[in-house]
Amino acid sequence: MDDLTKSAFLNRPDLHIGTEGEFAGWRTWSRDNFETNNGPFWHRMEDDGSIRCAFRVENKHLNGVRNVHGGCFMAFADYCLFATAAPVLQGPGVTVSFACEFLDAAREGEMVEGTGEITRAGGSLIFLRGTLKSAERTLFTFSGTIKRVKWKPRTDAASVAT
């Protein structure tokens, strides 16, 4: 992986690097309130340039039958899309499509890991696919498309300071 691509992965103003516990040295982003409240979700770049994402299943991630809630898997997979795309995204993006398959359940205490790959990166769209696993069990597969967007200042009433 070239230095420019790797630096794009490492340099975000909202990047937080874990300093203790099992996720010491892993990265997360602080700008997304939904992910912050529903995670914590983490990612790191492996020596070969691939991206690995992970979270430890807590009680708050469970549904009524004590398995990881499907919405949690979907939110984490979306996080994986952006972590995987980060080396080439080079700016903000939005998910424009997302497809998934639920294959197995995960329970409290398990480590869920996500890996993915970019299948195509064009001028405005990045196509990806990935897998969530717990140990050797495949839990969930997904694919999605991210659209690169430009930051636009908000002009609505909510953006006006009082």
Contacts in CASP RR format, 6 or more apart in sequence:
PFRMAT RR
TARGET T0000
AUTHOR 0000-0000-0000
METHOD contacts of the structure
MODEL  1
MDDLTKSAFLNRPDLHIGTEGEFAGWRTWSRDNFETNNGPFWHRMEDDGS
IRCAFRVENKHLNGVRNVHGGCFMAFADYCLFATAAPVLQGPGVTVSFAC
EFLDAAREGEMVEGTGEITRAGGSLIFLRGTLKSAERTLFTFSGTIKRVK
WKPRTDAASVAT
1 45 0 8 1.000
1 49 0 8 1.000
1 87 0 8 1.000
5 87 0 8 1.000
5 88 0 8 1.000
6 45 0 8 1.000
6 49 0 8 1.000
6 87 0 8 1.000
8 86 0 8 1.000
8 87 0 8 1.000
8 88 0 8 1.000
8 89 0 8 1.000
8 90 0 8 1.000
9 45 0 8 1.000
9 51 0 8 1.000
9 86 0 8 1.000
9 87 0 8 1.000
10 45 0 8 1.000
12 29 0 8 1.000
12 86 0 8 1.000
14 29 0 8 1.000
14 30 0 8 1.000
14 31 0 8 1.000
15 27 0 8 1.000
15 28 0 8 1.000
15 29 0 8 1.000
15 30 0 8 1.000
16 27 0 8 1.000
16 28 0 8 1.000
16 29 0 8 1.000
16 30 0 8 1.000
17 25 0 8 1.000
17 26 0 8 1.000
17 27 0 8 1.000
18 24 0 8 1.000
18 25 0 8 1.000
18 26 0 8 1.000
18 27 0 8 1.000
18 28 0 8 1.000
18 42 0 8 1.000
19 25 0 8 1.000
22 56 0 8 1.000
23 40 0 8 1.000
23 42 0 8 1.000
23 54 0 8 1.000
25 44 0 8 1.000
26 42 0 8 1.000
26 43 0 8 1.000
26 44 0 8 1.000
26 54 0 8 1.000
27 42 0 8 1.000
27 43 0 8 1.000
27 44 0 8 1.000
28 35 0 8 1.000
28 40 0 8 1.000
28 41 0 8 1.000
28 42 0 8 1.000
28 43 0 8 1.000
29 35 0 8 1.000
30 36 0 8 1.000
34 75 0 8 1.000
35 41 0 8 1.000
35 75 0 8 1.000
35 79 0 8 1.000
38 60 0 8 1.000
38 61 0 8 1.000
38 72 0 8 1.000
38 75 0 8 1.000
39 55 0 8 1.000
39 61 0 8 1.000
39 75 0 8 1.000
39 76 0 8 1.000
40 55 0 8 1.000
41 53 0 8 1.000
41 54 0 8 1.000
41 55 0 8 1.000
41 75 0 8 1.000
41 76 0 8 1.000
41 79 0 8 1.000
42 53 0 8 1.000
42 54 0 8 1.000
42 55 0 8 1.000
43 51 0 8 1.000
43 52 0 8 1.000
43 53 0 8 1.000
43 54 0 8 1.000
43 79 0 8 1.000
43 80 0 8 1.000
43 83 0 8 1.000
43 86 0 8 1.000
44 51 0 8 1.000
44 52 0 8 1.000
45 51 0 8 1.000
45 87 0 8 1.000
46 52 0 8 1.000
49 87 0 8 1.000
50 115 0 8 1.000
50 116 0 8 1.000
50 117 0 8 1.000
51 80 0 8 1.000
51 83 0 8 1.000
51 84 0 8 1.000
51 86 0 8 1.000
51 87 0 8 1.000
51 115 0 8 1.000
51 116 0 8 1.000
52 113 0 8 1.000
52 114 0 8 1.000
52 115 0 8 1.000
53 76 0 8 1.000
53 79 0 8 1.000
53 80 0 8 1.000
53 83 0 8 1.000
53 84 0 8 1.000
53 113 0 8 1.000
53 114 0 8 1.000
53 115 0 8 1.000
54 111 0 8 1.000
54 112 0 8 1.000
54 113 0 8 1.000
54 114 0 8 1.000
55 61 0 8 1.000
55 76 0 8 1.000
55 111 0 8 1.000
55 112 0 8 1.000
56 109 0 8 1.000
56 110 0 8 1.000
56 111 0 8 1.000
56 112 0 8 1.000
57 68 0 8 1.000
57 106 0 8 1.000
57 107 0 8 1.000
57 108 0 8 1.000
57 109 0 8 1.000
57 110 0 8 1.000
57 111 0 8 1.000
57 112 0 8 1.000
58 108 0 8 1.000
58 109 0 8 1.000
59 108 0 8 1.000
61 68 0 8 1.000
61 69 0 8 1.000
61 72 0 8 1.000
61 108 0 8 1.000
62 68 0 8 1.000
62 69 0 8 1.000
62 107 0 8 1.000
62 108 0 8 1.000
63 69 0 8 1.000
63 70 0 8 1.000
66 107 0 8 1.000
66 108 0 8 1.000
67 105 0 8 1.000
67 106 0 8 1.000
67 107 0 8 1.000
68 105 0 8 1.000
68 106 0 8 1.000
68 107 0 8 1.000
68 112 0 8 1.000
68 139 0 8 1.000
70 102 0 8 1.000
73 100 0 8 1.000
73 102 0 8 1.000
73 112 0 8 1.000
73 132 0 8 1.000
73 139 0 8 1.000
73 140 0 8 1.000
74 98 0 8 1.000
74 100 0 8 1.000
74 142 0 8 1.000
76 112 0 8 1.000
76 114 0 8 1.000
76 132 0 8 1.000
77 98 0 8 1.000
77 100 0 8 1.000
77 114 0 8 1.000
77 130 0 8 1.000
77 132 0 8 1.000
77 140 0 8 1.000
77 142 0 8 1.000
78 95 0 8 1.000
78 98 0 8 1.000
80 114 0 8 1.000
80 115 0 8 1.000
80 116 0 8 1.000
80 130 0 8 1.000
80 132 0 8 1.000
80 142 0 8 1.000
81 95 0 8 1.000
81 98 0 8 1.000
81 128 0 8 1.000
81 142 0 8 1.000
81 144 0 8 1.000
81 146 0 8 1.000
82 89 0 8 1.000
82 93 0 8 1.000
82 146 0 8 1.000
84 115 0 8 1.000
84 116 0 8 1.000
84 117 0 8 1.000
84 118 0 8 1.000
84 128 0 8 1.000
84 130 0 8 1.000
85 118 0 8 1.000
85 121 0 8 1.000
85 126 0 8 1.000
85 128 0 8 1.000
85 146 0 8 1.000
88 118 0 8 1.000
88 121 0 8 1.000
88 126 0 8 1.000
89 126 0 8 1.000
89 146 0 8 1.000
89 148 0 8 1.000
90 148 0 8 1.000
91 148 0 8 1.000
92 148 0 8 1.000
92 149 0 8 1.000
92 150 0 8 1.000
92 151 0 8 1.000
93 146 0 8 1.000
93 147 0 8 1.000
93 148 0 8 1.000
93 149 0 8 1.000
94 146 0 8 1.000
94 147 0 8 1.000
94 149 0 8 1.000
95 144 0 8 1.000
95 145 0 8 1.000
95 146 0 8 1.000
95 147 0 8 1.000
96 125 0 8 1.000
96 145 0 8 1.000
96 146 0 8 1.000
96 147 0 8 1.000
97 144 0 8 1.000
97 145 0 8 1.000
98 142 0 8 1.000
98 143 0 8 1.000
98 144 0 8 1.000
98 145 0 8 1.000
99 142 0 8 1.000
99 143 0 8 1.000
99 144 0 8 1.000
100 140 0 8 1.000
100 141 0 8 1.000
100 142 0 8 1.000
100 143 0 8 1.000
101 140 0 8 1.000
101 141 0 8 1.000
101 142 0 8 1.000
102 139 0 8 1.000
102 140 0 8 1.000
103 138 0 8 1.000
103 139 0 8 1.000
103 140 0 8 1.000
103 141 0 8 1.000
104 134 0 8 1.000
104 137 0 8 1.000
104 138 0 8 1.000
104 139 0 8 1.000
104 140 0 8 1.000
105 139 0 8 1.000
106 112 0 8 1.000
106 134 0 8 1.000
106 139 0 8 1.000
110 134 0 8 1.000
110 135 0 8 1.000
111 134 0 8 1.000
111 135 0 8 1.000
112 132 0 8 1.000
112 133 0 8 1.000
112 134 0 8 1.000
112 139 0 8 1.000
113 132 0 8 1.000
113 133 0 8 1.000
113 134 0 8 1.000
114 130 0 8 1.000
114 131 0 8 1.000
114 132 0 8 1.000
114 133 0 8 1.000
115 130 0 8 1.000
115 131 0 8 1.000
115 133 0 8 1.000
116 128 0 8 1.000
116 129 0 8 1.000
116 130 0 8 1.000
116 131 0 8 1.000
117 128 0 8 1.000
117 129 0 8 1.000
117 130 0 8 1.000
118 126 0 8 1.000
118 127 0 8 1.000
118 128 0 8 1.000
119 127 0 8 1.000
119 128 0 8 1.000
119 129 0 8 1.000
119 143 0 8 1.000
120 126 0 8 1.000
120 127 0 8 1.000
121 127 0 8 1.000
123 148 0 8 1.000
124 147 0 8 1.000
124 148 0 8 1.000
125 145 0 8 1.000
125 146 0 8 1.000
125 147 0 8 1.000
125 148 0 8 1.000
126 145 0 8 1.000
126 146 0 8 1.000
126 147 0 8 1.000
126 148 0 8 1.000
127 143 0 8 1.000
127 144 0 8 1.000
127 145 0 8 1.000
128 143 0 8 1.000
128 144 0 8 1.000
128 145 0 8 1.000
128 146 0 8 1.000
129 141 0 8 1.000
129 142 0 8 1.000
129 143 0 8 1.000
129 144 0 8 1.000
130 141 0 8 1.000
130 142 0 8 1.000
130 143 0 8 1.000
131 138 0 8 1.000
131 140 0 8 1.000
131 141 0 8 1.000
131 142 0 8 1.000
132 138 0 8 1.000
132 139 0 8 1.000
132 140 0 8 1.000
132 141 0 8 1.000
132 142 0 8 1.000
133 139 0 8 1.000
153 159 0 8 1.000
END
